[in-house]
Amino acid sequence: MPRDPAEADLIGELTADHLKVQRLFERVRAAAPGSTERKELTERATIELVRHGALEKQHLYPAVREHLPGGAEWEERELAEHADIERVLAELARREPAEEEFDLLLLTLVDRVTAHVLEEEQRLFPRVQAVCQAEVLRELGEKVRAGRATAPTRPRPPAPRAEPAVRPLVPGTGLLDRVRDFLTGRGRRASG
């Protein structure tokens, strides 16, 4: 991985996102059950996960489909995992931290995200690196960095029969999310 984070390729960018979420999960676990801090950290993790998922859908999975043998099946499976995670995130957002369901959903989220990250880092990313030219991966890394500013931050699980390969995102969705986040203070209180 390049020393300068601004030069990270697609895999470097996505791996850095995974690490950021894992660190947020550690902080969530350390926060007192039922606390405002736990809720705020969960909101921050949600923002990071939704943004990351949108960027993977836009940049990683099309490359997977195009370059990997069996890429369409990989893409479909990964998109289904993202949809499942977004459903958990949406349900978690409707809960208060003092509710028993909040902690149960939080455990479910951590388990599913951890399994998804392990599969990507141990199985998918090495395959992508093996078949994609370094220049393609660098260009996709640049697109991921540029896309962070406009990616959505709120979960939008697909409808049960939605086409899994439909690409995100409705233009402006990320901007609307950021306006709502700014107005409500969502994700800023626990961003330290």
FENNORZI-V412714 format. One line per field, one symbol per residue. psi: psi as a letter, one per 30 degrees, with the letter a starting at -180 (. if undefined). Layout:
psi->???
This chain:
psi->klejffgkaeeeeeeeeeeeeeeeeeeeefkkkfleeeeeeeeeeeeeeeeeeeeeeeeeeeeeeefkkgeeeeeeeeeeeeeeeeeeeeeefflkffkefeeeeeeeeeeeeeeeeeeeefeeeeeeeffkkeeeeeeeeeeeeefeffllgkkikllegkkfgkkllkkfeeeeeeeeeeefgkfeegf.
